[in-house]
Amino acid sequence: MILITGATGFVGRAVVRRLAAERCAVRCLLRPFRYEQRLPTGILFSTVSASMDDLPALRTAMQDVTAVVHLTGEEDLVEEGTLHNHARDTVNLTAAAQEAGIHRFIYLSRLGADRASAYPLFRTSGEAEAAVRESELDYTILRAAVTYGPEDAFTNVLAMLAKAIPFVMPIPDTGLARFQPLWITDLVTCIVTTLDRDDLIGQTIPLGGPEHFTLEQLVAQVLAALGTRRRLVHVRMPLMRGLIGLFDALLPRNPAPPWWLDLLAVGSATELGTIPRHFGFEPARFAQCLDYLRRKRPWRRDLVHFILHRR
């Protein structure tokens, strides 16, 4: 039995689908949210509800479990307090796994994770990594680049904003920050493969796509996939932080939450070729996987729905 956290997020749903397709026994650990949780449909898996603060409930959730895959999707970061609590949750999860006698533990982190970072997004990921390393588990940490796909909260939000704002597309002035977008199918392949790779125990492996982009180049690719022309307008980061902070205070769900600016300021890239070297396959190129943006959609209506609904 494989226990999955973050199963309701973009990456989590894809991991559950893949494991179920490979006939693995899957159990999804769900936190008691106030909002509807999106789980995959049409496949066989079990669920258990437990707060990350409830160690007895976590131990119960781990009965008959042989491996844990600990995910935190970008969607989860918009929930109040989740970013702040993630490192503490990881400490509790690793402790419960050790007490339950589980050995294999996969943690999906992010490129740039550093417990000394000035940016909360990367600092909390670095603190969570430290908790995993300090445990006695047979862990592997996968540091992923920004991940994209049909259900993501990155390229889809860029597309909604591009369609909703006429004539121009405001983007933060991110300077030399680089991005290495990773196709969701490739990330899932790496995660699932790692479960059976004892040679990766104790390692921290960076994962990224086959290309480096500036933010401007990445947005241009999204606009090209949409068949939309917009003039890119660079906005200084302090002004962008102020605007996003205002949106965060006023809107039920901010399409560009504050953690976005941490990601955009630091970037999300590593050296090219890490996936071929560690996993033996070539990851997909960004422009070749954007067909989901080319489909006719009511983008403006989708943006309104996104803002007004937590899930």
Buried (B, 14 or more C-beta within 10 A) or exposed (E): BBBBBBBBBBBBBBBBBBBBEEEBBBBBBBBEBEEEBBBBEEEEBEBBBBEBEBBEBBBEBBEEBBBBBBBBBBBBBBBEEBBEBBBBBBBBBBBBBBEBEBBBBBBBBBBBBBBEBEBBBBBBBBBBBBBBBEBEBBBBBBBBBBBBBBBBBBBBBBBBBBBBBEEEBBBBBBEEBBBBBBBBBBBBBBBBBBBEBEEBBEEBBBBBBBBBBBBBEBBBBBBBBBEBEBEEEBEEBEEBBEBBEEBBEEBEBBBBBBBBBBBBBBBBBBEBEBBEEBBEEEBBEBEEBBEBBEEEBEBEEBBEEBBEEEE
